[in-house]
């Protein structure tokens, strides 16, 4: 079973908080994990401690931190008694502060929400966490439905789409999804998207028609996907292969099959890669029609 013992949930005190907290609570209930709510005081001096001690006067008589602490106490009071929870306030730049809090509390999962690419601040923080987190990150995008893990008897299994390009990063995400499927009721669809590029087999052998060579490539990819399915999960895993732009096709398939969530590998990106390449996982961060589990290269299930 995946060891999800501590779930970190960054709180921005905005309209996405209820969905984000509900998702984090659902995960904690399913795995018996503790919940850590975290609010970062933007604009605070760098180097301020990860505590409740930053003091800045405010015209209404309460410090910024006092108001934040009060709101966090209200959130804690509203949580189910069955969930062990605590709250922390940090000060500094949002992205690094969340990553530092993840390290301090030993988070096994970060659950966070983002308003998407339309909000530059939210988008950049979410991208940074996905790229640099040492644990999986479950992202709920504004406008996408929530995710319920269906642990109660009689509830429908989670309908999950697992995208893979057969890289080590994608295989780690797939392994993570397999382990989750052993812990909670899930139906997994493994998806590989072949780029719509000139068919190399047809170029090498003019006597081989493009349609035949394409069908052959699709069948080989399908068989490769099937070979990745563990024997104990064969009854709840299906495979499919599509052709097209990976990010667009993955989002399209997720919408078409009504996926409850999506699993993706996530990699840390260097500056040149950030500038010159288009990262499929980050593209889906802003366009997926459902919550996305991003599994980092540095940590497997």
C-alpha positions in Angstrom: 0.0 0.0 0.0 1.3 3.5 -0.8 2.5 5.2 2.4 0.4 8.4 2.4 0.8 9.4 6.0 1.0 13.2 5.7 -1.0 15.4 3.2 0.1 19.0 2.8 -2.7 21.4 1.6 -1.6 24.9 0.7 -4.5 27.4 1.4 -4.8 30.7 -0.4 -8.0 32.0 1.3 -9.8 32.1 -2.0 -12.8 30.5 -3.8 -11.0 27.3 -4.4 -10.3 26.5 -0.7 -13.5 24.5 -0.1 -12.8 22.1 -3.1 -9.2 21.8 -2.2 -9.7 21.0 1.5 -12.5 18.6 0.6 -10.2 16.7 -1.7 -7.4 16.6 0.9 -9.8 15.4 3.6 -11.0 12.6 1.3 -7.4 11.5 0.7 -6.7 11.6 4.5 -9.8 9.6 5.3 -8.9 7.0 2.7 -5.3 6.5 3.9 -5.6 7.4 7.6 -3.2 10.3 7.0 -2.8 13.6 8.9 -3.7 16.8 7.2 -1.4 19.9 7.3 -3.1 23.1 6.2 -0.6 25.7 5.1 -1.0 29.4 4.4 1.9 31.6 3.2 1.9 35.3 4.0 2.8 36.8 0.6 5.0 39.9 0.8 6.6 39.0 4.1 10.3 39.5 4.5 12.5 36.7 3.3 13.9 34.6 6.1 10.8 34.9 8.3 10.4 31.7 10.3 7.9 29.0 9.5 5.7 29.9 12.5 2.9 32.0 13.7 5.3 34.8 14.8 5.5 37.3 12.0 4.3 40.7 13.3 3.1 43.4 11.1 0.6 46.1 12.2 -2.6 46.5 10.3 -5.2 49.4 10.5 -8.0 47.1 11.8 -6.0 46.3 14.9 -5.1 42.7 13.9 -1.8 41.7 12.3 -1.9 40.0 9.0 -0.8 36.8 10.7 -3.5 37.1 13.4 -6.2 37.3 10.7 -4.7 34.3 8.9 -4.4 32.3 12.1 -8.1 33.0 12.8 -9.1 31.8 9.4 -7.0 28.6 9.7 -8.6 27.9 13.1 -12.0 28.2 11.6 -11.0 25.7 8.8 -9.6 23.3 11.4 -12.8 23.5 13.5 -14.9 22.6 10.4 -12.9 19.5 9.6 -14.3 16.0 10.4 -13.2 14.8 13.9 -11.9 11.6 12.3 -9.1 13.6 10.5 -6.0 14.5 12.4 -5.1 18.0 11.3 -2.9 20.9 12.1 -2.1 24.3 10.5 1.0 26.3 9.8 1.7 29.8 8.6 4.9 30.7 6.6 6.3 33.9 5.2 8.1 34.6 2.0 7.9 33.7 -1.6 5.0 31.4 -2.2 6.5 28.5 -4.2 9.7 28.0 -2.2 7.7 28.4 1.1 5.4 25.5 0.1 8.3 23.4 -0.9 10.0 24.1 2.4 6.9 23.3 4.4 6.6 20.0 2.4 10.1 19.2 3.6 9.5 20.2 7.2 6.3 18.2 7.7 7.6 15.2 5.6 4.6 15.3 3.2 3.9 12.2 1.2 1.4 14.1 -1.0 0.6 17.8 -1.8 -3.0 18.6 -2.6 -3.4 22.0 -4.2 -5.7 24.0 -6.4 -4.9 26.4 -9.3 -6.9 28.9 -11.2 -4.9 27.9 -14.3 -2.9 29.7 -16.9 -5.2 32.7 -16.9 -3.9 33.6 -13.4 -0.1 34.1 -13.8 0.6 33.9 -10.0 -1.4 30.7 -9.5 0.0 29.2 -12.6 3.6 29.9 -11.8 3.3 28.6 -8.2 1.6 25.4 -9.3 4.2 24.8 -12.1 7.0 25.3 -9.6 5.5 22.8 -7.1 4.9 20.2 -9.8 8.4 20.6 -11.2 10.3 20.6 -7.9 8.2 18.6 -5.4 9.9 15.5 -4.0 6.5 13.9 -3.5 3.4 13.4 -5.7 1.2 16.5 -6.2 -2.5 16.2 -6.8 -3.7 19.3 -8.6 -7.3 20.5 -8.8 -7.8 23.0 -11.5 -10.5 25.7 -11.3 -13.6 24.6 -13.2 -12.8 20.9 -13.0 -15.0 18.5 -11.0 -13.7 17.3 -7.6 -12.4 13.8 -7.0 -14.0 11.3 -4.6 -11.9 8.2 -3.9 -14.9 5.9 -3.4 -13.8 3.9 -0.3 -17.3 3.3 1.0 -19.1 0.1 0.1 -21.3 0.4 -3.0 -19.6 3.5 -4.4 -18.3 3.5 -8.0 -14.6 2.9 -8.5 -12.4 5.9 -9.4 -12.3 6.1 -13.2 -8.6 7.0 -13.8 -6.6 7.7 -17.0 -2.9 6.9 -16.9 -0.9 8.6 -19.6 2.5 7.1 -20.6 5.2 7.7 -23.2 7.2 4.7 -21.9 9.8 7.0 -20.3 11.1 6.2 -16.8 9.1 9.2 -15.4 5.9 7.9 -17.0 6.5 4.4 -15.7 6.9 5.7 -12.1 3.5 7.5 -12.4 2.0 4.2 -13.7 3.5 2.3 -10.8 2.0 4.8 -8.4 -1.4 4.4 -10.1 -1.1 0.6 -9.8 -0.3 0.9 -6.1 -3.3 3.2 -5.6 -5.5 0.7 -7.4 -4.4 -2.0 -4.9 -5.6 0.3 -2.0 -8.8 1.9 -3.3 -11.4 0.8 -5.9 -10.1 2.1 -9.3 -10.6 1.4 -13.0 -7.4 2.3 -14.9 -7.1 3.2 -18.6 -3.5 3.2 -19.8 -3.1 5.6 -22.7 -0.2 6.1 -25.1 -0.3 8.9 -27.6 1.8 8.5 -30.8 2.8 11.9 -32.3 1.2 12.6 -35.7 4.5 12.6 -37.6 5.5 11.1 -41.0 5.6 7.3 -40.6 9.3 6.2 -40.6 8.4 2.6 -41.5 6.7 3.7 -44.7 9.7 5.9 -45.6 12.1 3.0 -45.1 10.0 0.6 -47.1 8.1 2.2 -50.0 6.2 -1.1 -50.6 4.6 -0.8 -47.1 1.5 1.4 -47.2 1.3 4.1 -44.5 -2.0 2.7 -43.2 -0.6 -0.8 -42.7 2.6 0.6 -41.0 0.6 2.9 -38.8 -1.7 0.0 -37.7 1.3 -2.1 -37.0 2.9 0.7 -34.8 -0.4 1.1 -32.9 -0.6 -2.6 -32.3 2.9 -2.8 -31.1 2.3 0.1 -28.7 -0.9 -1.6 -27.5 0.9 -4.9 -26.8 3.6 -2.9 -25.0 1.0 -1.4 -22.8 -0.6 -4.7 -22.0 2.8 -6.1 -21.0 3.0 -3.4 -18.3 -0.2 -4.5 -16.5 0.4 -6.5 -13.4 -1.4 -9.9 -13.2 -3.3 -9.0 -10.1 -4.8 -5.9 -11.8 -5.7 -7.3 -15.2 -9.4 -7.2 -14.4 -9.5 -3.5 -13.7 -7.0 -2.2 -16.4 -7.6 -1.5 -20.1 -5.3 0.0 -22.7 -5.6 2.3 -25.6 -3.4 4.0 -28.2 -4.2 7.3 -29.9 -2.5 9.5 -32.5 -2.1 13.3 -32.2 -0.6 16.0 -30.1 0.0 14.4 -26.7 -1.4 17.1 -24.5 -4.4 17.8 -26.7 -5.2 14.1 -27.1 -4.8 13.2 -23.4 -7.1 16.0 -22.4 -9.6 15.0 -25.2 -9.6 11.3 -24.1 -10.0 12.3 -20.4 -13.0 14.3 -21.4 -14.4 11.6 -23.6 -14.2 8.8 -21.1 -15.3 10.9 -18.2 -12.0 10.4 -16.3 -12.2 11.2 -12.5 -8.5 11.9 -12.5 -5.4 11.7 -14.6 -1.9 10.3 -13.7 1.2 11.9 -15.2 5.0 11.8 -14.7 6.5 15.1 -13.8 10.1 16.1 -14.4 12.2 19.0 -13.0 13.1 21.3 -16.0 16.2 23.2 -16.6 16.1 26.8 -17.9 16.8 25.8 -21.6 14.2 23.1 -21.5 11.7 25.5 -20.0 12.4 28.0 -22.8 12.7 25.8 -25.8 10.4 22.8 -25.2 6.8 22.2 -24.5 6.2 20.0 -21.5 3.1 17.8 -21.8 2.6 17.4 -18.1 2.6 21.2 -17.5 0.4 21.7 -20.5 -2.1 19.4 -18.9 -1.8 21.2 -15.6 -3.7 24.0 -17.2 -6.1 22.1 -19.5 -7.0 18.8 -18.0 -10.7 18.4 -17.4 -10.1 16.5 -14.1 -7.7 16.5 -11.1 -4.2 15.4 -12.0 -1.7 13.3 -10.0 1.8 14.4 -10.9 4.4 11.8 -9.8 8.0 13.1 -9.7 11.0 11.4 -11.2 12.8 11.4 -7.9 10.3 9.4 -5.9 8.4 6.3 -7.0 5.5 4.4 -5.4 
